[in-house]
Amino acid sequence: AFAKRLWGNAYLDPKTRTFQRRSNECAPDPVTGLSPKRTFVQFVLEPLYKMYTLCLGEPEKDVEKAFRSLGVLLGKEHLRSSARPLMRVVFRKYFGTSTGFVDTIVQHVPSPAAAAKGKVARCYSGPLSSRVVESMIKCDSHGPLVIHVAKLYAEPDGQSFSAFGRIYSGSVKPGDRVKVLGEAYTPDDDEDMAFATVSSVWIPRGRTRTEVMMARAGNWVLLGGVDSDIIKTATIVGAGKSNFGGDDGDGEIHVFSPLKFPHAGGESTMKLAVEPLNPAELPKMIEGLRRVSKSYPMSTTRVEESGEHILFGTGELYLDCLMHDLRTVYSDIEVKVADPVVGFRETVVETSSIKCTSETANKRNTLTFTAEPLDDGLAE
């Protein structure tokens, strides 16, 4: 019950020892004569500030005595250290091991097997009645290989990428021959398909990665050697016939739908014209733009009729990150940029209530316009 009072407008009345919703309903503090502060400030922030102040500049004896009263025992080597190492030791001993983030994931994020059914229903573009889908829903490591690649991460050399994806079915190991299905792939049109060989398999671990000899269904993995034919996202399946209506009758495979970002507006609307400082380095810049587009999910590039190379992003900070990587990671050249421009997007949601009228110069003809939404599917 007390933990619930540590958030929001809650004040502890020092006289009645009860919680109130407004500070003016509480008696003033008998020592300071001021109104009580919110419970979060009083019981969480202020004690942290006091511990922080003790670590910064108080004498060793005062620090040792104060923290001993809290059950934190400090050795001489800790007391004589600088402020930052001392604070780390104090907070680690007082709060214990920092497992809050991991505990939150364990409690609120479902396991791969439990979440597979919902993920497949949301992301898979094909029918949900095939044997391949049944294998993905069961998270079957013995089923046909199906991996959804969601992002590409650049290697330190900036020339190649590791494909980050989730294994929905089957297992993958270095040396496996796979088919990389692009976003435009359909069972009737296999132009956006390529063969590749998995060179490495890693388990991502924050800033580091651990190479493994095999990864099974349910794991997030980094794959090497399959990035050359991936633009943004892709679906990776085994190269055998079993994934394409072969001997086991799985039926035609479909791809996972491309990622959408509705909370970010759905598309990049800020554009930037770029050109190399040295015109002879234009091919190098074009290759760098291709790599930037692969690395940033919401970035796109386009060549205008005038020959300008346009880079699209979601905002100025996003474009700044794009240009930094273009200059220093992917092309290592000097690039000139124009001022960023926002491309406006307008639409019609209902028939206009006002008619727009215009007359010709001789006053003999009048044009009247109204606007209304197009029928569903007409613009697709």
C-alpha positions as CSV (number, residue, x, y, z in Angstrom):
1,A,0.0,0.0,0.0
2,F,2.8,2.4,0.8
3,A,4.5,1.7,-2.6
4,K,1.3,2.9,-4.3
5,R,1.5,6.2,-2.5
6,L,5.0,6.9,-3.8
7,W,3.6,8.0,-7.2
8,G,1.4,10.9,-8.1
9,N,-0.1,13.5,-5.9
10,A,0.3,12.0,-2.4
11,Y,1.4,13.9,0.7
12,L,2.1,12.5,4.2
13,D,0.5,14.6,6.9
14,P,3.2,14.8,9.7
15,K,0.5,15.4,12.4
16,T,-2.1,12.7,11.6
17,R,0.4,10.4,9.7
18,T,-2.2,9.9,7.0
19,F,-1.9,10.5,3.2
20,Q,-3.6,13.4,1.5
21,R,-4.1,14.4,-2.1
22,R,-3.2,18.1,-1.6
23,S,-0.4,19.7,0.4
24,N,-2.7,22.4,1.8
25,E,-4.7,19.7,3.5
26,C,-1.7,18.7,5.5
27,A,-0.3,20.3,8.7
28,P,3.1,22.1,8.2
29,D,6.3,20.3,9.1
30,P,7.0,20.9,12.9
31,V,10.7,21.5,12.2
32,T,10.8,23.6,9.1
33,G,7.3,25.0,9.2
34,L,6.8,24.2,5.5
35,S,4.2,22.2,3.7
36,P,5.1,18.5,3.2
37,K,6.6,17.5,-0.2
38,R,5.3,14.7,-2.4
39,T,6.0,11.3,-1.0
40,F,8.3,10.4,-3.9
41,V,10.4,13.4,-3.2
42,Q,10.3,12.9,0.5
43,F,11.0,9.2,0.7
44,V,13.0,8.5,-2.5
45,L,14.7,11.6,-4.0
46,E,15.8,13.4,-0.9
47,P,17.5,10.3,0.7
48,L,19.3,9.7,-2.6
49,Y,20.5,13.3,-2.7
50,K,21.8,12.9,0.9
51,M,23.7,9.8,-0.1
52,Y,25.1,11.5,-3.2
53,T,26.2,14.5,-1.1
54,L,27.9,12.3,1.4
55,C,29.9,10.6,-1.3
56,L,31.0,13.9,-2.9
57,G,32.8,15.7,-0.1
58,E,32.2,14.7,3.4
59,P,35.1,13.5,5.7
60,E,35.8,9.7,5.7
61,K,34.7,9.3,9.3
62,D,31.3,10.9,8.6
63,V,30.8,8.9,5.5
64,E,31.7,5.6,7.2
65,K,29.4,6.4,10.2
66,A,26.4,7.5,8.1
67,F,26.5,4.5,5.8
68,R,27.1,2.1,8.7
69,S,23.8,3.2,10.1
70,L,22.2,2.1,6.8
71,G,23.9,-1.3,6.9
72,V,26.5,-0.4,4.3
73,L,30.0,-1.4,5.5
74,L,32.8,0.3,3.6
75,G,36.5,-0.6,3.7
76,K,39.4,1.9,3.8
77,E,40.1,1.4,0.1
78,H,36.5,2.4,-0.7
79,L,36.5,5.5,1.6
80,R,39.7,6.8,0.1
81,S,38.6,6.4,-3.5
82,S,37.1,9.2,-5.6
83,A,33.4,10.1,-5.7
84,R,32.3,8.0,-8.7
85,P,33.8,4.6,-7.5
86,L,32.5,5.3,-4.0
87,M,29.0,6.0,-5.2
88,R,29.0,2.8,-7.2
89,V,30.0,0.7,-4.2
90,V,27.5,2.4,-1.9
91,F,24.5,2.0,-4.2
92,R,25.4,-1.5,-5.2
93,K,25.6,-2.6,-1.5
94,Y,22.5,-0.7,-0.6
95,F,20.2,-1.6,-3.5
96,G,21.7,-5.0,-4.3
97,T,22.3,-6.4,-7.8
98,S,20.8,-4.2,-10.5
99,T,18.3,-6.8,-12.0
100,G,15.3,-4.5,-12.4
101,F,15.4,-4.3,-16.2
102,V,15.8,-8.1,-16.6
103,D,13.1,-8.7,-14.0
104,T,10.7,-6.4,-15.9
105,I,11.4,-8.3,-19.1
106,V,10.8,-11.7,-17.5
107,Q,7.5,-10.5,-15.9
108,H,6.0,-8.6,-18.8
109,V,7.5,-10.0,-22.0
110,P,6.0,-13.4,-23.0
111,S,8.2,-16.2,-24.0
112,P,8.8,-16.9,-27.7
113,A,6.6,-19.9,-27.7
114,A,3.7,-18.0,-26.0
115,A,4.1,-14.9,-28.3
116,A,4.6,-16.8,-31.6
117,K,0.9,-17.1,-32.4
118,G,0.2,-13.4,-32.1
119,K,3.4,-12.3,-33.9
120,V,2.7,-14.6,-36.8
121,A,-0.9,-13.4,-37.1
122,R,0.3,-9.7,-37.1
123,C,3.4,-10.0,-39.3
124,Y,3.0,-12.9,-41.7
125,S,1.5,-11.9,-45.1
126,G,0.4,-15.4,-46.1
127,P,-2.5,-17.6,-45.1
128,L,-2.4,-19.0,-41.6
129,S,-3.5,-22.5,-42.4
130,S,-0.3,-24.0,-43.9
131,R,2.0,-26.4,-42.2
132,V,4.8,-23.8,-42.2
133,V,2.6,-21.5,-40.1
134,E,1.7,-24.3,-37.8
135,S,5.4,-24.9,-37.2
136,M,6.0,-21.2,-36.6
137,I,3.2,-21.0,-34.1
138,K,4.6,-24.1,-32.2
139,C,8.1,-22.6,-32.4
140,D,9.2,-25.9,-33.6
141,S,13.0,-26.2,-33.9
142,H,12.6,-29.4,-36.1
143,G,10.4,-27.7,-38.6
144,P,11.3,-25.9,-41.8
145,L,13.6,-22.9,-41.4
146,V,11.9,-19.5,-41.3
147,I,13.7,-16.4,-40.1
148,H,12.3,-12.8,-40.1
149,V,15.1,-10.3,-40.6
150,A,14.1,-7.0,-39.0
151,K,17.3,-4.9,-39.2
152,L,20.8,-4.8,-40.6
153,Y,23.8,-3.8,-38.3
154,A,27.0,-2.6,-39.9
155,E,30.3,-4.3,-39.3
156,P,33.2,-2.3,-38.0
157,D,34.6,-1.9,-41.5
158,G,31.3,-0.4,-42.8
159,Q,31.4,-2.6,-45.9
160,S,29.2,-5.5,-44.8
161,F,26.2,-6.0,-42.4
162,S,25.0,-8.6,-39.9
163,A,21.3,-9.5,-40.4
164,F,19.4,-9.3,-37.1
165,G,16.3,-11.6,-37.1
166,R,14.2,-13.9,-35.1
167,I,14.0,-17.6,-35.8
168,Y,10.3,-18.6,-36.0
169,S,10.8,-22.2,-37.0
170,G,13.7,-24.6,-37.6
171,S,17.3,-24.1,-36.7
172,V,20.3,-22.4,-38.5
173,K,24.0,-23.0,-38.3
174,P,27.1,-21.8,-40.2
175,G,27.3,-23.2,-43.7
176,D,23.6,-23.6,-44.3
177,R,22.3,-22.8,-47.8
178,V,19.3,-20.5,-47.5
179,K,17.0,-18.4,-49.7
180,V,16.7,-14.7,-48.9
181,L,13.2,-13.4,-49.8
182,G,12.9,-9.7,-50.2
183,E,10.0,-7.5,-49.3
184,A,8.7,-7.6,-52.9
185,Y,8.7,-11.4,-53.1
186,T,5.5,-13.3,-53.8
187,P,4.9,-17.0,-54.8
188,D,4.0,-15.8,-58.3
189,D,7.0,-13.5,-58.7
190,D,10.3,-14.8,-57.4
191,E,12.4,-12.0,-58.8
192,D,13.2,-10.6,-55.4
193,M,14.8,-13.8,-54.2
194,A,18.5,-14.8,-53.9
195,F,20.5,-17.7,-52.6
196,A,23.1,-17.2,-49.8
197,T,25.2,-19.2,-47.5
198,V,25.2,-18.4,-43.7
199,S,28.9,-17.7,-42.8
200,S,28.4,-17.0,-39.1
201,V,25.7,-17.2,-36.4
202,W,25.9,-15.0,-33.3
203,I,23.7,-14.4,-30.3
204,P,23.5,-10.6,-29.7
205,R,24.3,-9.6,-26.1
206,G,24.1,-5.8,-25.9
207,R,27.4,-4.3,-27.2
208,T,28.9,-7.8,-27.6
209,R,28.0,-10.9,-29.5
210,T,28.6,-14.6,-28.9
211,E,29.3,-16.9,-31.8
212,V,27.4,-20.2,-31.7
213,M,27.4,-23.3,-33.8
214,M,23.6,-23.6,-34.0
215,A,20.6,-21.5,-33.0
216,R,17.1,-22.9,-32.7
217,A,13.5,-21.5,-33.0
218,G,12.7,-18.7,-30.6
219,N,16.1,-17.0,-30.6
220,W,17.1,-13.6,-31.9
221,V,20.3,-14.1,-33.9
222,L,22.8,-12.2,-36.0
223,L,23.6,-13.8,-39.3
224,G,26.6,-13.2,-41.4
225,G,26.9,-13.7,-45.2
226,V,23.3,-13.0,-46.1
227,D,23.2,-9.2,-46.2
228,S,24.1,-8.5,-49.9
229,D,20.5,-9.0,-51.2
230,I,18.6,-7.4,-48.2
231,I,17.4,-3.8,-48.5
232,K,15.5,-3.3,-45.3
233,T,13.9,-6.5,-44.1
234,A,13.7,-10.0,-45.4
235,T,12.4,-13.5,-44.8
236,I,15.0,-16.3,-44.8
237,V,14.0,-19.9,-45.5
238,G,15.8,-23.1,-46.2
239,A,17.0,-23.7,-49.7
240,G,15.4,-27.2,-49.8
241,K,12.1,-28.0,-51.5
242,S,10.3,-28.6,-48.2
243,N,9.8,-24.9,-47.7
244,F,8.2,-24.4,-51.1
245,G,5.5,-27.0,-51.4
246,G,7.9,-30.0,-51.8
247,D,7.7,-33.4,-50.4
248,D,6.1,-32.5,-47.0
249,G,3.3,-30.4,-48.6
250,D,3.9,-27.2,-46.8
251,G,2.4,-25.1,-49.5
252,E,3.8,-21.8,-50.9
253,I,5.9,-19.7,-48.6
254,H,5.1,-16.0,-48.1
255,V,7.2,-13.2,-46.6
256,F,6.8,-11.2,-43.4
257,S,5.2,-7.8,-44.0
258,P,7.7,-4.8,-44.1
259,L,8.0,-2.9,-40.9
260,K,5.7,0.0,-40.4
261,F,6.3,3.0,-38.0
262,P,2.9,4.6,-37.4
263,H,4.0,6.4,-34.3
264,A,6.7,8.2,-36.3
265,G,4.4,9.3,-39.0
266,G,4.7,6.2,-41.2
267,E,7.2,7.7,-43.7
268,S,10.1,10.1,-43.7
269,T,9.1,13.6,-44.7
270,M,12.3,15.7,-44.3
271,K,14.6,15.6,-47.3
272,L,18.2,16.6,-47.9
273,A,20.0,17.1,-51.2
274,V,23.6,15.8,-51.1
275,E,26.5,15.8,-53.5
276,P,30.2,14.9,-53.1
277,L,32.7,17.8,-52.7
278,N,34.8,16.1,-55.3
279,P,32.6,15.1,-58.3
280,A,34.9,12.2,-59.1
281,E,33.8,10.5,-55.8
282,L,30.1,10.3,-56.9
283,P,30.1,6.5,-57.3
284,K,31.6,6.2,-53.8
285,M,28.8,8.5,-52.4
286,I,26.1,6.5,-54.1
287,E,27.4,3.3,-52.6
288,G,27.5,5.0,-49.2
289,L,23.9,6.1,-49.6
290,R,22.9,2.5,-50.4
291,R,24.5,1.3,-47.1
292,V,23.0,4.2,-45.1
293,S,19.5,3.2,-46.5
294,K,20.1,-0.4,-45.4
295,S,21.2,0.6,-41.9
296,Y,18.5,3.1,-41.0
297,P,14.9,1.6,-41.3
298,M,13.1,4.9,-42.0
299,S,15.7,6.4,-44.4
300,T,15.2,6.3,-48.2
301,T,17.1,7.7,-51.1
302,R,16.0,9.0,-54.5
303,V,17.5,10.6,-57.6
304,E,15.5,13.6,-58.9
305,E,15.0,14.3,-62.6
306,S,17.6,17.1,-62.2
307,G,20.2,14.5,-61.1
308,E,20.2,15.5,-57.4
309,H,20.6,12.7,-54.9
310,I,17.9,13.1,-52.1
311,L,18.1,11.6,-48.7
312,F,14.9,11.3,-46.7
313,G,14.7,11.1,-42.9
314,T,12.3,11.7,-40.0
315,G,13.9,14.9,-38.7
316,E,17.0,17.0,-38.4
317,L,18.6,14.9,-35.7
318,Y,17.9,11.7,-37.8
319,L,19.4,13.3,-40.9
320,D,22.4,14.5,-38.8
321,C,23.0,10.9,-37.8
322,L,22.7,9.7,-41.4
323,M,25.2,12.3,-42.6
324,H,27.7,11.4,-39.9
325,D,27.6,7.8,-40.8
326,L,27.7,8.6,-44.5
327,R,30.8,10.7,-44.1
328,T,32.7,8.7,-41.5
329,V,31.5,5.0,-41.7
330,Y,30.1,4.1,-45.2
331,S,32.0,6.3,-47.7
332,D,34.7,8.4,-45.9
333,I,34.4,11.3,-48.3
334,E,33.4,15.0,-47.9
335,V,29.8,15.6,-48.8
336,K,28.0,18.9,-49.4
337,V,24.4,19.3,-48.3
338,A,21.6,21.7,-49.0
339,D,19.2,23.1,-46.4
340,P,16.7,20.4,-45.2
341,V,13.2,20.7,-46.7
342,V,10.0,19.3,-45.3
343,G,7.7,17.6,-47.8
344,F,4.2,18.4,-46.9
345,R,1.5,15.7,-47.1
346,E,-2.2,16.7,-47.2
347,T,-5.3,14.6,-47.6
348,V,-9.1,14.9,-47.8
349,V,-11.1,13.1,-45.1
350,E,-14.6,14.3,-46.2
351,T,-16.4,16.2,-48.9
352,S,-15.5,19.9,-48.8
353,S,-18.3,22.2,-47.5
354,I,-17.1,25.3,-49.5
355,K,-17.0,25.5,-53.3
356,C,-13.9,27.1,-54.9
357,T,-14.9,29.2,-57.9
358,S,-12.7,30.8,-60.5
359,E,-13.6,32.8,-63.6
360,T,-11.8,33.1,-66.9
361,A,-10.3,36.4,-68.0
362,N,-13.2,37.2,-70.3
363,K,-15.7,36.5,-67.5
364,R,-17.7,34.1,-69.7
365,N,-16.6,30.9,-68.1
366,T,-16.7,29.8,-64.5
367,L,-15.0,26.8,-62.9
368,T,-16.3,25.4,-59.6
369,F,-14.4,22.8,-57.6
370,T,-15.2,20.6,-54.6
371,A,-13.0,18.0,-53.0
372,E,-13.9,14.5,-51.7
373,P,-12.0,11.4,-50.8
374,L,-11.3,8.8,-53.4
375,D,-13.0,5.4,-53.3
376,D,-11.2,2.7,-51.3
377,G,-8.6,1.0,-53.5
378,L,-8.8,3.5,-56.3
379,A,-5.4,5.1,-55.5
380,E,-3.6,1.8,-55.0
